[in-house]
Structure formats: C-alpha cells, structure tokens
Amino acid sequence: MTRKAAAAAALAACVAISACGSGSQVSAPSALPGADASSSARPSTSASPASRPLAPIAGATCAAEAAFVRALPVRRRLAQLLMVGVTGPADARAAVRRYGVGGIFIGSWTDESIFSKSTIDGISKLGRVPVMVSVDEEGGRVSRVPGADLKSARSMAQTMTVPQVEAEGKRVGTLMAGMGITVDLAPDADVSDEAADAVIGDRSFSNDPATVVKYAKAFAEGLREAGVYPVYKHFPGHGHGSGDSHVGAVTTPPLAQMKTDDLVPFRAIAGEDAGVMVGHLDVPGLTGGLPASLSPAAMTLLRDGAGYGAPAHTGVIITDDLSGMGAISDTYPVPQAAAKAIEAGADMALWITTDHIEETLDTLQAALKTHQLSLDAVDESVLRIARAKHAVHC
C-alpha cells in the first residue's frame, strides 16, 4: 500500500466510525502512520491497496479503537506512555506541542496559574490526543490543589463515616474537574501504623486492611462521580517497608506476608475503573532485588491478578516518580528507568520534570528495534490510557 493510499484508508476508517472527529477524541492528524518510518508498508504485488486488510491492533476491541491507534505514528504512541512534571503553563505547552506526551503532572513546585480550566484545556488541545492532567491530592500534608482543604487519610478514617469520605472525594474531585484536572494520584491504599509524619504515616487510612479498603474505595468512588480518574498507590504496598523510597532502596515484608496484609486493598480494588501506581519497592519472593516499578514479575502480579487471588487489573498502571527518588535515581537515569518500567509492563512512566523526553523516546524506539519492547504492548497501553481519558469509544 502506498503512503497516500494508507493515509486515505486510515482517514476513511476514522470518518466512517467517528473515531477521529469529536472534541473529546483524537482528531484526524495530517500525517497518518504512512508518514512514520517505523510504520510504513511495502507495496504488494499480490493484492491491490484497496483489497488488502489492515493489520490488527493489539488490544483493540472495536474498529474505532484500531483506527485511533493507527492514526498515531509510532513515536507519538510512545509519547502517550509518558507523564511529565511541569513548572507551569509554558512548560506544559512545550511538552505537549513538541512531543505529544500522554500526561502532565502538577506538583508543589508548579506555578499555580496552571489551575485554570481554560489554561489546561488550551494545553490539552495542543496534542492529537487529550492530555491526562494529574495531581497528588491525598489530603493532609500531600495536598496540591488550591482550596481543597482536605484532611489526611488517617484523620478522615478516624473522624468520618465511609459515605462522608465518598462525599469528600466528590467535593474535591468537582473542584479539580472545574480546573481541568482529570487524574488524582490518590487515594493511598497502603496499610500502615507508622507515625503520622513518616513516609506513609497519616497518608494511610489505617493499619487494618479492611478499613483501608472501605475508605480508599469510597474516596475513589467520589472522585469518579466528579469525573476524575483515581489512581490507587503504592502497589504492592509501602506501608510496612524498610524506609523511604525518596531516599533510597526499600524492602517490604515477603510476598507471602504481603498477601494477607498490604496486598489486600489492591486485591479489593482490582477491576475498578481506576489506575494503580507501582512503588519502588523490593519484595522478597517477587521482584528479585529490583524495585517493583521496574519488575516484570510485579507488573504481571498486578495485571493478571492470579498470583494474589485478584481479578485482572484492566486500568492504567503508572510508575511512581522515576527522577527524584533515590530508590531509582541512585541507579538508573530517567530514560533507562522509563524504558525498563514500560518493558516490564507499566503503561505510563512518570517523572517530575520535562527534561529527558527526547532521550526517553529515543530509548523506547531503540527498545522496539531490538525487540525488548513490542509494538503490540505499546498499542495495548495506548488504548488503556485512551480509555481512561475517554478519548476513544466503541
């Protein structure tokens, strides 16, 4: 099929199935996959361009999803797997316009002028696909959204009923949605009795797994009611770890013990319309000395669920920060860490600056060339992310 014919066929498919035309979906790009060197096709003498069937897209459940992915050149598909921290609106615009990153992260250092729906909507429209706009709004000492006024998880569990916490999730989610924020990297589903100011501490609802399940699920449901995508963290459980992964390597209790304690909340939420953040945690009996965020075994445990008696997780898997936490940065530069995480099975690699995007995309493309990463796995991740964004519909 010639490049011109490939572009015409893809565009016709998009128009026919409404996969590329609405404001909440990817628009038909001017350069379709024939313009990307890694996705061009050789002409065939055995069949005419019009009669040759399109290659299937891994993970697509309908023609609209397949057309959505085909409309993105491979490098833009890889960019969808990146969530980067921004310093303000200009930094965000540059990352979305130049690279088409899949998400931006608003941190404590980000200029608060970004907290405006018109500003964030303008940033999102610069990409071919709407951008995930994420923030850490757990409450208490991890609060980023102006006006949230949210108690810590532990305080909420001690002073509020489960319905009241769901209402709080909806209230804060509505505030965030009104600013254009689409993803909350919360609630914390860790099980912990640490002192309030410890690494997890009062970020955990309780040291009782059943209590964590009730309150974390309620907060997440409130966010969803407001139109914000919740992300539970830190799989497989940071609450009984040996230290702070911001500072250095952390070891958890053995996997067998985790299954009856730290993993209980993640088992309970598997299958929900929610993401999961994977922490930088070495789990004896599972990760073999690697942080879970870079471990194929840990990603498989979460994705498949069978290894700890859970349903399969169908939502987005996001890493914890890969650039500012010693458990990763002491050993791996960002491009290598991001590639290892995505090769292991993460859908999105998160770090807290817009540095290293170009190098990371180069590293991912090299991994495709050497078959350390498969295009099928990339396409499946692109679709999971797109579904979470409501950017494609069957």
Number of C-alpha atoms within 10 A of each C-alpha: 20 14 18 11 13 21 21 14 18 21 20 15 20 24 15 12 16 20 26 27 13 12 11 15 20 24 20 21 14 10 13 22 22 23 16 16 11 14 15 16 14 9 12 11 8 8 11 10 16 11 9 11 8 14 8 12 20 17 17 18 12 12 18 21 25 25 27 28 24 26 27 25 20 21 18 21 23 27 24 29 25 24 28 26 25 25 19 17 19 12 16 26 22 16 25 24 15 11 19 25 28 30 27 30 25 25 21 13 12 17 14 16 10 21 20 17 15 13 15 20 16 14 24 24 18 18 21 21 26 26 27 24 28 25 22 19 25 25 23 18 15 17 19 20 23 10 10 18 13 20 19 22 27 23 18 21 21 11 11 14 14 18 14 17 24 23 18 23 29 23 18 25 30 20 18 29 19 16 18 23 29 24 29 26 22 28 29 30 33 33 29 27 18 17 10 16 10 14 17 23 21 25 29 30 29 25 19 17 21 15 16 27 21 19 28 27 23 23 27 29 24 24 29 22 16 19 18 29 25 28 25 25 24 29 27 32 27 30 27 20 19 14 18 19 22 18 14 15 22 22 20 20 20 13 19 14 12 18 18 12 21 28 25 24 29 28 20 17 21 21 17 16 18 23 28 31 25 28 24 32 31 28 25 17 12 17 19 13 15 21 22 26 35 27 27 20 19 26 25 17 19 27 23 16 18 12 14 18 14 20 19 17 23 17 21 23 28 28 26 26 27 26 23 17 18 19 24 26 17 13 12 15 14 23 22 15 21 29 23 23 26 28 23 20 24 30 29 27 30 24 26 20 21 19 16 15 20 14 13 22 22 16 17 25 20 14 17 17 13 10 11 14 20 13 18 13 16 25 24 17 26 26 26 21 25 25 17 20 21 12 21 25 17 13
